[in-house]
Amino acid sequence: MKAEIAKSAWDTLQKEFEGDNRVKDNNLLTLKRQFEMLAMKETETVHQYSTKLIDIINQIRLQGEDFPDKRVIDKIMVSVPDKFESKILAIEESNDLNQLTINELISKLKAYEQRLSIKGAEVPEEALQAKEKGKQAVETPNSAEYEKEKMLDNSASSSSSSTSASSWYIDSGCTSHMARDESIFLDLDKSVKTSVKLGNGTVVFSQGKGTTVIPTRSDDFCYIHDSFGMEVARVKMVQNSFLLDMQSVQKCLHAFKVNDTLLWHKRYGHFNVKALKYMQTNELIRDFPEVHVTNEVCQCCQLGKMHRLSFPINKAFRACEKLELVHTDICGPMKVPSLGQNKYFILFIDDFTRMTWVYFLSSKAQVFSMFKKFKALVENQSGCRIKKLRSDNGKEYTSAEFNNFCEEAGIQHQLTVSYTPQQNEVSERKNRTVMERANYGRWLCMNFSHLRVLFTVFIQG
């Protein structure tokens, strides 16, 4: 074909080798189908599977299709064999799948595959494996009647050096039944080589698979025992069933009725027992069992309804002169600091006059310096001296320098009991009052919240 210009030649070549839009769509659909159907085989390695998968992805992207890495990662994680299940769960727990790359995922799977191959290459000691074959009955040489036999498909292992070689530890929780004595097998297929992982982590390769039998009791009786282990009745099996005749039972059987009142009280969210009795009597609940009102106490209800006794009213100490007792407490931190980067404020309240002073702090470490400033101010202005200071047990009030200063100034420092704000009620109530009234001015910028606090304290005196 001839082309007069370069563009015509290029279009001709593109159509010849890539095809038209319909061919592209068919190729893209085929590649997507291969991607969805592709799964890693048990005999494949991670490198072989990832190479095939990435080759298909590159062909899809060459067709102009946008194919995200997240879709490829999801495909790898759901298409690997079951032996990678534990590793996939670990990757999901420890990594963000939105940020995980394809190369990182493939590298992790390759490393895990290498560890599996190293463990499987270890050559442990040999063993014989037994497996259940059926439910047959074999005639014993010393008896004319047939005895029942039970085939083991549970677990047992050969005994240790302290026991005989013919002893087995029978355990129904294991997968395989192993033995080291070949003579106990009725038949043995030595062509079967199965790997068995033991409790200490080693892998044992069996030398065959076969069948063995263990005879059971010859009598068809069901034995019924009481709670002390004494035999109460013996019932013979008739047509694969056990029919108990109460007239033949020699010993007495005792039955009693259980009171479920407390149980239904808990099931109904610790509802009042008298209310439960009312609902049962008036049949407000269908098939509700009989309820008895007793003096039995529910411990959960008793503990849940406990509360602290209130403090005595009008029995608190009141000062008789100015600065005889000063209350103090710190409030904060605030969500938004002030323009001076202050997040706390501290209040000092005179117990006699209820006059309040406020200072703003950037940290709790400034409490001591603010107290010294307050002490110098009020003592100079009033002509009285601070005699008692009451505060909580916060570290800002119990430092060594704070205590030494109070001792030198002759101030009795009263500390409240931990987690008992009622003892420091004057300061706690004042803090709450100041914050509630200051919040009325939220139309003011949050950075000016200290001005609202200062205004509130000022108008309250």
TAWOQUI-V205228 format. One record per residue. RES is the residue in one letter. PSI is psi in whole degrees, -180 to 180 (999 if undefined). OMEGA is omega in whole degrees, -180 to 180 (* if undefined). Layout:
BEGIN
res = {RES,RES}
psi = {PSI,PSI}
omega = {OMEGA,OMEGA}
END
This chain:
BEGIN
res = {M,K,A,E,I,A,K,S,A,W,D,T,L,Q,K,E,F,E,G,D,N,R,V,K,D,N,N,L,L,T,L,K,R,Q,F,E,M,L,A,M,K,E,T,E,T,V,H,Q,Y,S,T,K,L,I,D,I,I,N,Q,I,R,L,Q,G,E,D,F,P,D,K,R,V,I,D,K,I,M,V,S,V,P,D,K,F,E,S,K,I,L,A,I,E,E,S,N,D,L,N,Q,L,T,I,N,E,L,I,S,K,L,K,A,Y,E,Q,R,L,S,I,K,G,A,E,V,P,E,E,A,L,Q,A,K,E,K,G,K,Q,A,V,E,T,P,N,S,A,E,Y,E,K,E,K,M,L,D,N,S,A,S,S,S,S,S,S,T,S,A,S,S,W,Y,I,D,S,G,C,T,S,H,M,A,R,D,E,S,I,F,L,D,L,D,K,S,V,K,T,S,V,K,L,G,N,G,T,V,V,F,S,Q,G,K,G,T,T,V,I,P,T,R,S,D,D,F,C,Y,I,H,D,S,F,G,M,E,V,A,R,V,K,M,V,Q,N,S,F,L,L,D,M,Q,S,V,Q,K,C,L,H,A,F,K,V,N,D,T,L,L,W,H,K,R,Y,G,H,F,N,V,K,A,L,K,Y,M,Q,T,N,E,L,I,R,D,F,P,E,V,H,V,T,N,E,V,C,Q,C,C,Q,L,G,K,M,H,R,L,S,F,P,I,N,K,A,F,R,A,C,E,K,L,E,L,V,H,T,D,I,C,G,P,M,K,V,P,S,L,G,Q,N,K,Y,F,I,L,F,I,D,D,F,T,R,M,T,W,V,Y,F,L,S,S,K,A,Q,V,F,S,M,F,K,K,F,K,A,L,V,E,N,Q,S,G,C,R,I,K,K,L,R,S,D,N,G,K,E,Y,T,S,A,E,F,N,N,F,C,E,E,A,G,I,Q,H,Q,L,T,V,S,Y,T,P,Q,Q,N,E,V,S,E,R,K,N,R,T,V,M,E,R,A,N,Y,G,R,W,L,C,M,N,F,S,H,L,R,V,L,F,T,V,F,I,Q,G}
psi = {141,146,135,-31,166,-36,-39,-40,-41,-42,-38,-44,-40,-41,-32,-42,-31,-26,176,-173,-34,-40,-40,-43,-40,-42,-41,-40,-39,-42,-40,-38,-41,-39,-44,-35,-15,135,148,131,162,-32,-9,154,167,-35,-43,-44,-43,-34,-46,-41,-45,-33,-41,-41,-42,-38,-37,-42,-30,-24,0,11,134,114,104,155,-30,-37,-37,-42,-43,-39,-44,-41,-26,-7,-2,159,173,-22,-16,7,-44,-37,-38,-42,-39,-38,-41,-36,-35,-3,153,111,-23,-22,-7,134,165,-42,-39,-43,-43,-39,-42,-42,-37,-42,-41,-37,-38,-40,-38,-41,-35,-44,-38,-18,-12,138,100,-175,162,158,164,141,133,151,150,140,-35,-164,70,169,133,139,127,149,-22,8,149,-15,160,140,145,147,146,121,135,120,12,-159,149,156,159,152,166,-179,-20,-11,173,162,-20,-4,141,144,106,126,123,1,-13,168,-45,157,111,152,155,-4,114,-21,-16,-7,137,-42,149,122,104,-1,-15,121,105,137,134,126,125,176,-27,6,-13,158,128,134,121,156,10,171,133,-164,140,160,152,122,147,-174,150,-13,146,65,150,124,128,124,153,-174,-15,4,3,143,125,-43,156,117,129,142,128,115,52,23,157,112,117,121,112,-21,-25,-8,120,-34,157,139,139,132,145,159,134,135,113,20,-48,-34,-45,-28,-41,-38,-31,30,38,47,154,135,-37,-35,-38,-41,-38,-43,-36,-39,-42,8,42,-21,130,136,33,133,169,135,137,128,114,179,9,133,133,121,-37,-43,-38,-41,-37,-25,4,145,162,146,142,153,151,142,142,29,9,152,136,136,153,-6,167,141,14,-34,127,127,144,149,155,143,136,-176,153,153,-39,121,160,-180,-27,14,34,131,-9,161,147,138,142,121,126,125,-30,-50,-14,21,144,139,144,139,144,139,149,-21,164,-16,-15,4,-44,-44,-37,-34,-41,-39,-43,-43,-45,-37,-55,-36,-35,-37,-38,-20,6,165,147,126,-39,142,124,127,174,-172,25,152,-27,-20,-10,17,162,-42,-33,-45,-41,-39,-42,-39,-42,-34,-4,30,128,115,112,124,135,162,143,143,30,75,-14,-30,-24,46,-33,-48,-42,-42,-40,-41,-44,-41,-43,-44,-38,-43,-32,-29,-14,-23,40,-12,-21,149,144,-27,-15,22,-28,-28,-36,-41,-44,-39,-40,-44,-36,-46,-20,-9,999}
omega = {-179,177,-177,180,-176,-178,178,178,180,178,179,179,-180,179,-178,-173,-179,-179,179,-176,180,178,178,180,178,179,-180,178,178,179,178,178,177,179,-178,-177,-175,177,-178,179,180,-177,-179,172,179,180,-180,-178,-179,178,179,-178,-179,177,178,-180,179,178,178,-180,176,177,179,-178,177,-176,-175,179,-179,179,179,179,178,179,-179,-175,-179,-175,178,-180,-176,-178,177,-173,-180,179,179,178,179,179,179,-178,-171,-176,173,-174,178,-180,180,180,-179,-179,179,180,-180,179,179,180,178,179,178,178,178,178,177,-179,178,179,-179,-177,180,-178,-180,179,-174,177,176,-177,177,-178,178,179,-178,-179,-177,173,-176,179,-180,-177,-177,-177,-179,-179,-179,175,180,179,-180,180,-176,168,174,-171,169,180,179,-174,-180,-176,-179,180,-179,-178,-178,-178,178,170,-176,-179,-176,-176,-176,-177,-176,-179,-173,177,180,-179,-177,-174,-177,-178,174,175,-175,177,-176,178,-178,178,-176,177,-178,179,-177,-176,180,176,180,-179,-179,177,-179,180,178,179,-177,-175,174,-176,175,-180,178,-180,-176,-178,-178,-177,173,-177,-180,-177,176,-177,179,179,180,-179,180,-178,176,-173,180,180,178,180,177,178,179,-178,-177,176,-176,180,-178,180,-175,-175,-175,175,-176,177,179,-177,-177,177,-177,-177,-179,178,179,173,178,-179,179,175,180,178,-179,-176,178,177,176,178,179,179,180,-179,-178,176,176,178,-176,176,179,-177,-178,-178,179,178,-179,179,180,-175,175,-177,180,178,-179,179,-177,-178,177,178,179,174,-180,179,179,-178,177,176,179,-180,175,-180,-180,179,-177,177,174,177,179,176,178,177,180,-178,179,2,177,-179,-178,179,178,179,176,180,177,-179,-178,166,-178,-179,171,-176,174,-176,-176,-177,-175,176,-171,173,-179,176,-178,-174,173,177,-180,-180,-178,-177,-177,-180,178,178,178,178,179,-179,-180,-178,-173,179,178,-178,-174,-176,177,-180,178,-178,-178,177,-178,-180,176,-175,-179,-178,180,179,-174,178,-178,-179,177,-180,179,179,179,179,-180,-180,-179,-180,176,-177,180,-180,179,177,-179,179,176,-178,180,-180,177,-170,-177,-180,-179,179,180,177,-179,-180,-180,-178,180,-180,178,180,177,-179,-178,176,177,-178,-177,179,179,-179,179,178,178,178,-179,179,180,180,-177,-176,178,178,*}
END
